[in-house]
Amino acid sequence: MLKIVVVGGGAGGLELATKLGRTLGRKRRATVTLVDRNSSHLWKPLLHEVATGSLDEGVDALSYRAHARNHHFDFQLGSLCSIDRDKKTITLAAMEDEDGDLLMPEREISYDILVMAIGSRSNDFNTAGVREHCIFLDSLNRLTVSATR
Ligand SMILES: Cc1cc2nc3c(=O)[nH]c(=O)nc-3n(C[C@H](O)[C@H](O)[C@H](O)COP(=O)(O)OP(=O)(O)OC[C@H]3O[C@@H](n4cnc5c(N)ncnc54)[C@H](O)[C@@H]3O)c2cc1C
């Protein structure tokens, strides 16, 4: 069966994986796999509400695993670290816990069609000190890390 892999479950990738799952996945015409380095998705325009404490991401974020199950696609938690276009495989980095103990080894996923939807990075316009000191409002991880400092 055709293997479609979408890397990045943001605004674009999540929508695509959901549509492909509901069409090709449901009819078993393709396997659709979504990969993201986080286990849940939060719509970015809501990030300022997390930053100000008026929204609880634990309650309001969408669980990729649950969403995938309801929409006929697979979800793989992991961070893309390389692509082998000749072998048609991607590699997801090994995962460790906070103590550095291995949770899951590096693994490969093969594809027939690969969609890259990993978003973008905030631009600091080369302004000195911004990258080191600014809290970018572009991901939950950064907000969580900043809040615990
Ligand atoms: C604060 C804020 C407010 C915004 N407000 C609006 C708005 O009101 N209206 C509007 O239209 N747009 C808004 N935007 C812009 C909009 O959020 C983006 O245009 C949109 O999210 C881009 O979608 P994307 O799928 O390209 O990337 P993203 O939504 O950024 O998704 C990228 C995904 O890829 C994953 N990823 C990245 N690297 C890897 C990797 N190596 N391995 C595995 N997974 C990876 C990330 O975890 C993420 O889930 C806003 C953005 C921000 C930051």
The ligand as an SDF file (V2000), in Angstrom:
LIG
                    3D

 53 58  0  0  0  0  0  0  0  0999 V2000
    1.9260   34.0780   17.9510 C   0  0  0  0  0  0  0  0  0  0  0  0
    1.4420   33.7230   16.5690 C   0  0  0  0  0  0  0  0  0  0  0  0
    0.1880   34.1460   16.1350 C   0  0  0  0  0  0  0  0  0  0  0  0
   -0.2800   33.8480   14.8780 C   0  0  0  0  0  0  0  0  0  0  0  0
   -1.5350   34.2530   14.4860 N   0  0  0  0  0  0  0  0  0  0  0  0
   -2.0090   33.9250   13.2680 C   0  0  0  0  0  0  0  0  0  0  0  0
   -3.3440   34.2650   12.8710 C   0  0  0  0  0  0  0  0  0  0  0  0
   -4.0820   34.9180   13.6120 O   0  0  0  0  0  0  0  0  0  0  0  0
   -3.7710   33.8920   11.6470 N   0  0  0  0  0  0  0  0  0  0  0  0
   -2.9770   33.1720   10.8060 C   0  0  0  0  0  0  0  0  0  0  0  0
   -3.4250   32.8380    9.7000 O   0  0  0  0  0  0  0  0  0  0  0  0
   -1.7130   32.8110   11.1470 N   0  0  0  0  0  0  0  0  0  0  0  0
   -1.2180   33.1630   12.3510 C   0  0  0  0  0  0  0  0  0  0  0  0
    0.0670   32.8190   12.7080 N   0  0  0  0  0  0  0  0  0  0  0  0
    0.9010   32.1270   11.7270 C   0  0  0  0  0  0  0  0  0  0  0  0
    0.5480   30.6490   11.6660 C   0  0  0  0  0  0  0  0  0  0  0  0
    0.5220   30.1130   12.9750 O   0  0  0  0  0  0  0  0  0  0  0  0
    1.5990   29.9590   10.8030 C   0  0  0  0  0  0  0  0  0  0  0  0
    1.5580   30.5400    9.5070 O   0  0  0  0  0  0  0  0  0  0  0  0
    1.3390   28.4880   10.6820 C   0  0  0  0  0  0  0  0  0  0  0  0
    1.3670   27.8830   11.9680 O   0  0  0  0  0  0  0  0  0  0  0  0
    2.3720   27.8310    9.7760 C   0  0  0  0  0  0  0  0  0  0  0  0
    1.9930   26.4940    9.6520 O   0  0  0  0  0  0  0  0  0  0  0  0
    3.0450   25.3710    9.3180 P   0  0  0  0  0  0  0  0  0  0  0  0
    2.2750   24.0850    9.2320 O   0  0  0  0  0  0  0  0  0  0  0  0
    3.8570   25.7990    8.1450 O   0  0  0  0  0  0  0  0  0  0  0  0
    4.0550   25.3510   10.5400 O   0  0  0  0  0  0  0  0  0  0  0  0
    3.7680   25.1910   12.1160 P   0  0  0  0  0  0  0  0  0  0  0  0
    2.3370   25.4560   12.4500 O   0  0  0  0  0  0  0  0  0  0  0  0
    4.8220   25.9940   12.7840 O   0  0  0  0  0  0  0  0  0  0  0  0
    4.0340   23.6490   12.3730 O   0  0  0  0  0  0  0  0  0  0  0  0
    5.3130   23.0820   12.2690 C   0  0  0  0  0  0  0  0  0  0  0  0
    5.2610   21.7460   13.0140 C   0  0  0  0  0  0  0  0  0  0  0  0
    6.4410   21.0140   12.7010 O   0  0  0  0  0  0  0  0  0  0  0  0
    6.9370   20.4140   13.8870 C   0  0  0  0  0  0  0  0  0  0  0  0
    8.3780   20.2340   13.6860 N   0  0  0  0  0  0  0  0  0  0  0  0
    9.3090   21.1830   13.4360 C   0  0  0  0  0  0  0  0  0  0  0  0
   10.5150   20.6350   13.2700 N   0  0  0  0  0  0  0  0  0  0  0  0
   10.3520   19.2850   13.4200 C   0  0  0  0  0  0  0  0  0  0  0  0
   11.2510   18.1680   13.3650 C   0  0  0  0  0  0  0  0  0  0  0  0
   12.5570   18.3120   13.1060 N   0  0  0  0  0  0  0  0  0  0  0  0
   10.7360   16.9310   13.5840 N   0  0  0  0  0  0  0  0  0  0  0  0
    9.4210   16.7560   13.8600 C   0  0  0  0  0  0  0  0  0  0  0  0
    8.5290   17.7850   13.9070 N   0  0  0  0  0  0  0  0  0  0  0  0
    8.9910   19.0320   13.6870 C   0  0  0  0  0  0  0  0  0  0  0  0
    6.5970   21.3990   15.0060 C   0  0  0  0  0  0  0  0  0  0  0  0
    6.5290   20.7570   16.2630 O   0  0  0  0  0  0  0  0  0  0  0  0
    5.2220   21.8960   14.5430 C   0  0  0  0  0  0  0  0  0  0  0  0
    4.1660   21.1250   15.0660 O   0  0  0  0  0  0  0  0  0  0  0  0
    0.5540   33.1100   13.9790 C   0  0  0  0  0  0  0  0  0  0  0  0
    1.8330   32.6700   14.4220 C   0  0  0  0  0  0  0  0  0  0  0  0
    2.2650   32.9760   15.6910 C   0  0  0  0  0  0  0  0  0  0  0  0
    3.6340   32.4800   16.1370 C   0  0  0  0  0  0  0  0  0  0  0  0
  1  2  1  0
  2  3  1  0
  2 52  2  0
  3  4  2  0
  4  5  1  0
  4 50  1  0
  5  6  2  0
  6  7  1  0
  6 13  1  0
  7  8  2  0
  7  9  1  0
  9 10  1  0
 10 11  2  0
 10 12  1  0
 12 13  2  0
 13 14  1  0
 14 15  1  0
 14 50  1  0
 15 16  1  0
 16 17  1  0
 16 18  1  0
 18 19  1  0
 18 20  1  0
 20 21  1  0
 20 22  1  0
 22 23  1  0
 23 24  1  0
 24 25  2  0
 24 26  1  0
 24 27  1  0
 27 28  1  0
 28 29  2  0
 28 30  1  0
 28 31  1  0
 31 32  1  0
 32 33  1  0
 33 34  1  0
 33 48  1  0
 34 35  1  0
 35 36  1  0
 35 46  1  0
 36 37  1  0
 36 45  1  0
 37 38  2  0
 38 39  1  0
 39 40  1  0
 39 45  2  0
 40 41  1  0
 40 42  2  0
 42 43  1  0
 43 44  2  0
 44 45  1  0
 46 47  1  0
 46 48  1  0
 48 49  1  0
 50 51  2  0
 51 52  1  0
 52 53  1  0
M  END
$$$$
